[in-house]
Amino acid sequence: MTMTAAASTAPDPTAATGSSRTVPATRPPAAPRRALDWRLRFGILSLIWGFSFLLIKVGTQSYAPFQVTLGRLAFGTAVLAVAMAVKRDRLPRGARTWAHLTVAALLLNALPFSLFAYAELTIPSTLAGICNATSPLWGMALSLVALSEDRPTRVRVAGLGLGFLGVLTVLGAWQGFSGLDARGTALALLASLSYPIGWIYVRRTLAGTGSSALSMTGAQLFLATLQLAVVTPLFTTFPARFPLLPLSAIAALGALGTGLALLIQYGLVTEVGPTTAQMVTYFIPVIATAAGVALLDESLTWSTPVGALIVLAGAALTQARGKA
């Protein structure tokens, strides 16, 4: 559930997603051979990010949202630190780069991760996963204003309208949003909005730094961890006990859903390109919904899957390229 923007306005799979998002990667000229077929790795990545919302829900049952986010970032940073050590990759250099990475860490990691954790205190993980899928819609809307090179077409604008119609369907607008926790839903939608704001910022400030994607992402997650390490003690108290299941969920969320997922994603981008790799975005809400219903006994009305399909169709249209 974390991605960035490259040539398109959609989540570019060079960053860490809804679910672990980061900075853009430059595709190398040649792709190394992989032990696992890319389709299998694509499926694994979809499952990891799809289950992230369930793991957030489990973690927040015993730990404060900021604590869940801090643990997630710490475990994710540790995985990337190990990968960097194995590859002997160095951290980026330059005060300007680190300053921009600090902002990127806030917009793409610390803020949205925390917002999703707070949202899932009051909304189902299924709804959080669907809200995450609105990021391409927000990205399309923002790019029309912020990125002059992204020209709207009738198809893409229609996709934007269709996507937000899907959001209204998920939320049951015709019923006056009855039974909906407005605060939690708003936090989840704000989290999904934070990602494209961060992508646009990254495109404008961190393109062509010369550092590797792994190095930039590792530095970004490290900075996000520092940010949460400062904020968390101010708003939470140290846990008196450490329940194993929620703690394990947080560890899995960070090590798998943030650290390992990014490494898998980099391999996919290298091998099949960002366009194919970013299709994982459209599987996340499906898996998140199935996991929430099957494992957490979350309720599901007809409007949720129908609205989710409309959201995904609209998001796909916003990525269409062609003549107006």
N, C-alpha and C positions, 0 to 999 in steps of 0.2 A: 504494500500500500504506500509506496513512496516513489515518486518519479519527478522528472524535470522537463523543461521545455527545450526543444532544439529547433528544428526547422518548422515544426507544426505547433499549433496551439494546444494540442492534446498533451496528456501526460507522456513525456518522453522517457522510455525505459532506461535512461542513463542515470536515473536517480533512485534514491531509496524510498514508496507508497506505502492508507488509508489506511494503506494502508500503510513508510520508512524512506522518505524522499530526500534526494540530494542533488548534486551538481552534475552538469552535462559531461558526457564522456566523448572523446573523439574516436571514431571507429578506426582501428588499425588496418593497414593494407592487407594483411593476410590473417586468416582465422586458423588457429591451431586445431588439431584433431582432438575431439573430446571422447572420454570413455563412455559417456551416456549420450544417446541420441537426443537432439535438441527438443524433440516433441515430448520426451519423457521429462526432461528438465523443465520445459514449459508447464507441464502438468503439475510437477512438484511445486514450482513457484506459485501457481494458481492456488494450490491447496494451502501452502504456507500463509500467503497473504489473505486468503479467504477465511482461515481459522484465526487470524489475528484478532478479529473483533470478539470472538468467543473468549480468547485468552485475556483480553482487556476486561471483559465482564467478570471473569473468574478472579482476576487479580484485584479488582476494585471491591470484591466482596469482603476482603480483610485488610486491604491497604488503601491509604488515601490516594486519590488520582495522581497527585504530584509524585508520590512515592512509586507508583506503578510506572510512570513515565521516566523517572530517574533510573529505576532498575532496568527498564527496557533499553535506554540509551547506554547505560554502563555495560551491559552484556553485549549489545551490538558493537560498541566501540572496541571491546576486548577481542571480538572475532576479527574485526578489520585490522586491529593492531597485529594479531598473529599472522594474518594474510600478508600484511606489509612486511613483517619481519622475514617471512619465508621468501618473499619476492625481492627482498632488500630494497624496498621502495622508500623514498625519503618524503618527509612532509614538505608541503609547499613553502616557498620562501617569499619574503617581502611583507612589510607592514600593511600595504594596501590590500594585498590578497587576503591576509588574515582578517582585516577589518571587514571586508565584504563577506568573507566566510562566516563571520560572527552574525551578520544580519541574515544570511542564508540559513544558518543553523536555527535561528529563532523562527523564521517564516516557514521553513520546510520540515523542521523536526520538533523543537521544544514546544512551540505554540500549538500546532495541530495535534500532536500526540497528547498533550495535556487536555486540549479541548475534547477530544474523543473520549479520553478517560473520564472526564467530568460528565460528559453527555451520557455515558453508559451507566451512570448512577441511577438514571431515571428513565432511560429508553432501552428497548431491546437491542441486542447486538445485531439482529437482522436489520433494523431500521438504520443503525449506524453504518452498516456495510453498504446499504443503498445510498445513504447520504454521501458516502465516500465516492460513489460512482458519478456524482454531479460535478466533480472537479473538471472534466473536459468541457462541460457546459460553461462553468465560470471562466475557464481559460479562454474559451472562444469569445465570450462577451467582453472580457478585459482586453484581449488582444486587439479587438476592433478599435479600442481607444488608445492603447499604450504602444502597439506595434504597428507602425505605418506600413511595414512590408506585408502584413497579413491583410489582404483585401477580402472583404466578404463576398460570398456568392449567394445566389438565391437558395441553393441546396443547403449550404451551411447555416444560413439564417433560419431556414425552415427547420433544420435539425435543432437549433437552439430553442426555437419555440416549442417544438415537439418534446424536447427533453424536459423543459420546465412544466409542460402539461403533465408529463409523467410524474414529476415531483408532486404536483397538486393531487394526482391520483393516489399516490402512495400515502399522502397525508390525509386523504378523505376530505377534500375541500368542500364538496357538495353537502357534507354533513356538519359543516361549521367547525371542522377539526376537533370534533368531540372525542374525548378519551385520549387526546394526544397531549403529551407533556411538551408544552411550547418551549420551555427553557432548554431542555435536553436536546430537542430537535434543532433549535437555533444554534446551539453550541456545535453540534455535529455538522451542520451546514456551514458554519463559520470555519470549522476545521478544513472542510473541503475547499473553501474559498481561499484559505491561507496558502494552499499549495500553488495554484497558478500565480498568485501574487509573488511568491518566492521564485517560481520559474522565470517570470518576466524579469525580476531583479537580477537573477543569475545570468540571463542572456545579455543583459545590458552591462554587467560589471565583471563577470568572471570568464568570459570567452577568451580563449587564446592565452591562458596563463602559462602554458608549457608543462604543467604538472600533470601526472596521470590521473585518471578518474578515481582510481583506488586511493591515491594520496589525498586528493581533494575531499573525497567522501569521508575518509578516515578523520581528517582534520575537522570537517564539519560536524561529524557526530561527537568528536571529542569536545568541541566548543559547546555543542548543545548539552552535553553531559555537565560541563562546568556551569552552564546557565541554570540547569535544574538543581545542581548541588548548592547553589546560592539561594535559590528561591524556596526549595522544599522545606528547609528548617524554619523559614519565616512563617509558613502557613500550616505546618503539620507538627505533630509531636512524635518523638521516636517510638516505634512500635514496642509495646510491652511483651509481645510474643510474635512468633514468626510461623504461622500456619503453613504446613508444607505444600499443600495443593495450590493455593494462590501464589506462593513464592515460586513454585515450579512453573506456573503459568507465566509469571513475569520473566523468568529466566528463558523460557522457550520463546516468548514474544520478542525478547532482545536478541538472543543468540541465533534463533532461526528466522523469525519474522523481520528482523532488521539486518543483522550481520550476514548470515548465510544467504538470505534472499537477495541481497545486493550482489554478492559474488556470483550467484546463479544468473542474475539479470545481466551482469556485465558479459558473461559468457554468451548469453543469447544475443545480445546486441552485436557482439563481435561476429558471431556465426551467421545469424539470419537477418541482422539489421534492425534498426529501431522500430520500423513500421510493423513488422511481424511481432517483435517482442512486446510492443505496447498493447497488443491485443489481450494480454493477460488482464488488463483493466476490466474487460467485459465479463470475465469469469468470477471475479472477486465477489460481487454481490450475490451471485447465484450460490456460491459455496458458503458465504457468510450466512445466508438465509437458511440453507439446508442444515448447517451446523447448529445454528441457534434453535431451530425447531426440533431437531433430532436429539441434541445433547442437553439443551437447557430448557426444553419444554416451553419455548416461547410460542405465543399464539400467532396465528397467521390468518388474515382475512384475504378475500379474493383481490382486494385493491392493492395489496402489497406486491405480489408477484406480477400482476398485470402492469401496475405503475412502474415497477423495476424494468420490465421489458421495454416499456415506452421510453424510459430514461436512457437505457442502453442503445435503443434505436436512434434516438436523438443525438446521443454522444457520438455514435458512429457517423452520422451524417455531418456533424460539425467537423469531422476530419477529412471529408471528401475534398478532393482536389479536382479542379476543372474550371471550365468557363462559367461566367455568371449567366 
